[in-house]
């Protein structure tokens, strides 16, 4: 008994070592647990912010069809700014007036304007406006003795004598004029139906382009 007590006095920390290891392990596990919780909360915040932003700030739709072939191809992914300003020649993402889903087209006519095409030339309020984004297609059409935009007047679309586009309405056309379904078929687009303006083509990556 005396020897045992003497050994305990000589080695007072001998039985405490496992307890220290256990405490260290618990602290380590506690740190991992706290870190996991922080990462989880951060991911949750990022997801919630992403969902909110996608509802009120941006959208990432896919282009469907070939109506915008001069600018966008079928299957392209674009970044849409829900807060973007609506200007002439802006690309806009909107709900079609005929109820057949969503579409991307280019704004041609603004509210309180008249639109007329004659011999492949655009006239806004009877003033000639150059469509620079179609210059290459127009040049090729002239060589082929063809037209890319058939003559029409906003009065034909609106069924009115003046042909003036009403307030908060926009006349939109596809760049691939011969085959695009646009305001010539379903009429002008109400501002409330416009989701946003196309700012960037981000997919495919090798064709990234801003608008």
ChimeraX attribute file (.defattr): number of C-alpha atoms within 10 A of each C-alpha:
attribute: neighborCount
match mode: 1-to-1
recipient: residues
	/A:1	6
	/A:2	7
	/A:3	8
	/A:4	9
	/A:5	10
	/A:6	11
	/A:7	12
	/A:8	13
	/A:9	11
	/A:10	10
	/A:11	10
	/A:12	10
	/A:13	10
	/A:14	11
	/A:15	10
	/A:16	9
	/A:17	10
	/A:18	11
	/A:19	10
	/A:20	11
	/A:21	11
	/A:22	11
	/A:23	12
	/A:24	12
	/A:25	12
	/A:26	12
	/A:27	12
	/A:28	12
	/A:29	12
	/A:30	12
	/A:31	12
	/A:32	12
	/A:33	12
	/A:34	12
	/A:35	12
	/A:36	12
	/A:37	12
	/A:38	12
	/A:39	12
	/A:40	12
	/A:41	12
	/A:42	12
	/A:43	12
	/A:44	12
	/A:45	12
	/A:46	12
	/A:47	12
	/A:48	12
	/A:49	12
	/A:50	13
	/A:51	13
	/A:52	12
	/A:53	13
	/A:54	15
	/A:55	11
	/A:56	12
	/A:57	16
	/A:58	21
	/A:59	19
	/A:60	15
	/A:61	17
	/A:62	17
	/A:63	20
	/A:64	16
	/A:65	17
	/A:66	18
	/A:67	24
	/A:68	24
	/A:69	15
	/A:70	15
	/A:71	18
	/A:72	22
	/A:73	15
	/A:74	13
	/A:75	14
	/A:76	18
	/A:77	20
	/A:78	25
	/A:79	20
	/A:80	23
	/A:81	21
	/A:82	20
	/A:83	12
	/A:84	16
	/A:85	11
	/A:86	16
	/A:87	15
	/A:88	14
	/A:89	18
	/A:90	19
	/A:91	26
	/A:92	25
	/A:93	25
	/A:94	20
	/A:95	18
	/A:96	21
	/A:97	17
	/A:98	11
	/A:99	8
	/A:100	9
	/A:101	9
	/A:102	17
	/A:103	21
	/A:104	28
	/A:105	27
	/A:106	23
	/A:107	21
	/A:108	21
	/A:109	25
	/A:110	23
	/A:111	15
	/A:112	14
	/A:113	19
	/A:114	21
	/A:115	22
	/A:116	21
	/A:117	17
	/A:118	14
	/A:119	12
	/A:120	17
	/A:121	17
	/A:122	20
	/A:123	17
	/A:124	16
	/A:125	15
	/A:126	12
	/A:127	11
	/A:128	13
	/A:129	11
	/A:130	11
	/A:131	13
	/A:132	10
	/A:133	12
	/A:134	14
	/A:135	11
	/A:136	10
	/A:137	15
	/A:138	19
	/A:139	13
	/A:140	13
	/A:141	14
	/A:142	12
	/A:143	8
	/A:144	9
	/A:145	8
	/A:146	14
	/A:147	19
	/A:148	19
	/A:149	18
	/A:150	13
	/A:151	13
	/A:152	15
	/A:153	17
	/A:154	25
	/A:155	16
	/A:156	14
	/A:157	18
	/A:158	17
	/A:159	11
	/A:160	11
	/A:161	9
	/A:162	13
	/A:163	19
	/A:164	18
	/A:165	22
	/A:166	15
	/A:167	12
	/A:168	13
	/A:169	19
	/A:170	26
	/A:171	25
	/A:172	26
	/A:173	25
	/A:174	25
	/A:175	24
	/A:176	20
	/A:177	17
	/A:178	12
	/A:179	14
	/A:180	18
	/A:181	20
	/A:182	23
	/A:183	22
	/A:184	18
	/A:185	12
	/A:186	15
	/A:187	20
	/A:188	25
	/A:189	21
	/A:190	17
	/A:191	15
	/A:192	10
	/A:193	14
	/A:194	20
	/A:195	21
	/A:196	24
	/A:197	28
	/A:198	25
	/A:199	17
	/A:200	17
	/A:201	22
	/A:202	16
	/A:203	15
	/A:204	12
	/A:205	10
	/A:206	7
	/A:207	11
	/A:208	13
	/A:209	15
	/A:210	11
	/A:211	11
